[in-house]
């Protein structure tokens, strides 16, 4: 099958992306609006950029109905702050509930039964049920179009990290205890630890 992206309607292009790039980690992003109302939403276009400076990024797409910015993006552009809450399997259902299109005046964290906890260096609350939190300030936001299917790249500088004590061992996070989930295509999620295997990185071909 040979496909030219310019021939596709955006939904078809999206299906190709999410069906090819997987499993994808989930950025469960908490933010607040200009009035201090909390928001939480999951995004699976998410990765790290570099360690020094400590930068991460995620990409909120425009709404599929009218191309409007999602509340998370509006909030970050307004306040310059957000928190990435890493999603463990134990909080999968309330995380998924936060993907509902609530009105902007609804506090999703409270609405789905999760718990807000104060952050250290940003005014945005983190989600207590998450075992790892990355407090971030806006480094840069790049916009790519303003119609349905378009999106933005939010680059955040990590200014503080919270790691549950039980996960942390000699500077490393125990992946098995974190038990994160990943996003596949459609409504499918995966436990990436179900069939872990190890390969040492070689310095030369043996």
Legacy VTK file of the C-alpha trace (Angstrom):
# vtk DataFile Version 3.0
C-alpha trace
ASCII
DATASET POLYDATA
POINTS 206 float
0.000 0.000 0.000
1.450 3.368 -1.032
-0.188 6.477 0.424
0.387 10.181 -0.209
-0.627 12.181 2.911
-1.869 15.133 0.851
-4.598 12.917 -0.618
-6.046 12.029 2.792
-8.785 13.632 4.842
-7.341 14.495 8.264
-9.175 11.715 10.090
-7.669 9.126 7.747
-4.191 10.591 8.253
-4.742 10.491 12.012
-5.658 6.797 11.857
-2.419 6.047 10.032
-0.373 7.907 12.635
-1.963 6.329 15.702
-1.954 2.895 14.093
1.760 3.112 13.297
3.373 4.992 16.180
2.709 2.750 19.159
2.566 2.014 21.956
2.516 5.679 22.955
3.071 6.974 26.503
0.317 9.132 27.932
0.807 12.655 29.242
-2.001 13.220 31.728
-1.759 17.011 31.825
-3.173 19.111 34.631
-3.503 22.866 34.154
-5.530 25.800 35.454
-7.325 28.595 33.669
-6.998 32.311 34.376
-9.639 31.972 37.123
-7.884 29.073 38.834
-10.253 26.321 37.664
-8.364 23.051 37.285
-8.346 20.987 34.106
-6.971 17.538 33.362
-6.718 15.789 29.998
-4.728 12.889 28.500
-2.526 13.267 25.412
-0.706 10.392 23.728
1.466 12.472 21.396
4.080 12.829 24.156
7.807 12.330 24.649
11.015 13.618 26.239
13.316 15.983 24.354
16.520 16.225 26.371
17.963 15.987 29.893
19.909 19.250 30.151
17.840 21.337 30.051
15.187 18.877 31.156
12.555 19.296 28.440
9.443 17.330 27.513
6.819 17.910 24.830
3.293 16.919 23.954
0.964 17.802 21.097
-2.665 18.768 21.640
-4.577 18.579 18.367
-7.285 21.117 17.494
-10.864 20.072 18.163
-12.256 17.897 15.403
-15.515 19.837 15.226
-14.423 23.437 14.739
-10.622 23.602 14.988
-10.746 25.420 18.333
-7.901 25.117 20.823
-8.438 22.595 23.601
-8.739 23.894 27.164
-5.317 22.531 28.126
-3.582 24.567 25.432
-5.583 27.703 26.259
-4.663 27.331 29.931
-0.960 26.808 29.300
-0.775 29.815 27.013
-2.557 31.840 29.705
-0.565 30.745 32.778
2.663 29.296 31.341
2.472 26.291 33.677
1.307 22.672 33.711
1.993 19.277 35.293
2.533 15.939 33.558
1.006 13.190 35.708
2.295 9.770 34.627
-0.542 7.256 34.253
-0.310 3.949 36.104
-2.693 1.101 35.337
-4.530 1.699 38.634
-5.771 5.127 37.444
-6.573 4.219 33.843
-10.353 4.597 34.126
-10.510 8.092 35.683
-7.785 9.234 33.277
-9.938 8.053 30.381
-12.981 9.808 31.869
-11.058 13.093 31.688
-11.083 12.767 27.891
-14.797 13.617 27.963
-15.529 17.027 26.414
-16.503 18.808 29.631
-17.229 22.533 29.485
-14.279 24.739 30.381
-15.767 25.686 33.765
-15.730 22.068 34.996
-12.898 20.844 37.226
-12.237 17.447 35.596
-10.015 16.263 38.437
-12.829 16.568 40.956
-15.489 15.477 38.452
-13.919 12.028 37.892
-13.070 11.451 41.549
-9.322 12.102 41.477
-7.487 14.129 44.104
-5.699 17.459 43.688
-2.440 18.006 45.525
-0.365 21.222 45.611
2.751 21.390 43.482
6.052 22.801 44.721
7.184 25.223 42.010
4.078 25.825 39.914
0.574 26.914 40.904
-1.049 24.053 38.973
-2.222 21.118 41.125
-0.842 17.662 40.518
-2.952 14.514 40.695
-2.299 12.565 43.889
-3.138 9.167 42.393
-0.251 9.489 39.926
3.083 8.086 41.159
5.298 10.446 39.137
4.691 14.145 38.483
6.683 16.503 36.271
6.066 20.143 37.160
6.618 22.218 34.019
6.792 25.789 32.843
6.133 26.695 29.244
9.333 26.811 27.229
7.807 27.233 23.789
4.576 26.572 21.916
4.535 26.044 18.154
1.296 26.069 16.165
0.698 24.081 12.975
-2.583 25.210 11.437
-5.883 26.191 13.021
-8.405 23.792 11.463
-9.662 20.348 12.557
-6.724 17.939 12.406
-4.147 20.679 13.007
-2.226 20.887 16.264
0.403 22.496 18.432
3.673 21.401 19.986
3.940 22.341 23.660
7.505 22.241 24.976
7.814 22.309 28.745
10.826 22.793 30.981
10.657 20.436 33.975
11.286 22.484 37.123
10.421 19.880 39.749
9.889 16.108 39.849
7.867 14.090 42.358
8.488 10.326 42.511
6.680 8.003 44.912
9.233 6.724 47.443
8.409 3.069 46.735
9.406 3.492 43.074
12.756 5.189 43.583
15.910 3.100 43.947
19.437 4.512 43.558
18.346 7.266 41.192
16.185 5.027 39.023
12.428 4.515 38.785
11.225 0.927 39.096
9.120 0.483 35.950
7.337 -2.597 37.271
6.114 -0.727 40.353
5.101 2.285 38.270
3.130 -0.056 35.975
2.410 2.588 33.310
-0.055 2.110 30.482
0.316 3.055 26.817
-2.069 4.033 24.058
-2.629 1.973 20.946
-5.020 2.744 18.083
-8.731 3.369 18.592
-9.931 2.543 22.097
-7.128 0.074 22.810
-4.618 0.581 25.632
-1.720 -1.657 26.564
0.345 -2.663 29.549
3.854 -2.326 28.090
5.345 -4.320 30.970
3.366 -7.472 30.189
6.150 -8.928 28.041
9.306 -7.023 28.882
12.645 -8.172 27.501
16.162 -6.808 27.849
18.822 -6.128 25.219
22.203 -4.640 26.037
23.327 -1.779 23.813
26.515 -2.777 21.987
29.466 -0.470 21.412
30.460 -2.319 18.251
29.189 -5.160 16.108
30.122 -8.508 17.601
LINES 1 207
206 0 1 2 3 4 5 6 7 8 9 10 11 12 13 14 15 16 17 18 19 20 21 22 23 24 25 26 27 28 29 30 31 32 33 34 35 36 37 38 39 40 41 42 43 44 45 46 47 48 49 50 51 52 53 54 55 56 57 58 59 60 61 62 63 64 65 66 67 68 69 70 71 72 73 74 75 76 77 78 79 80 81 82 83 84 85 86 87 88 89 90 91 92 93 94 95 96 97 98 99 100 101 102 103 104 105 106 107 108 109 110 111 112 113 114 115 116 117 118 119 120 121 122 123 124 125 126 127 128 129 130 131 132 133 134 135 136 137 138 139 140 141 142 143 144 145 146 147 148 149 150 151 152 153 154 155 156 157 158 159 160 161 162 163 164 165 166 167 168 169 170 171 172 173 174 175 176 177 178 179 180 181 182 183 184 185 186 187 188 189 190 191 192 193 194 195 196 197 198 199 200 201 202 203 204 205
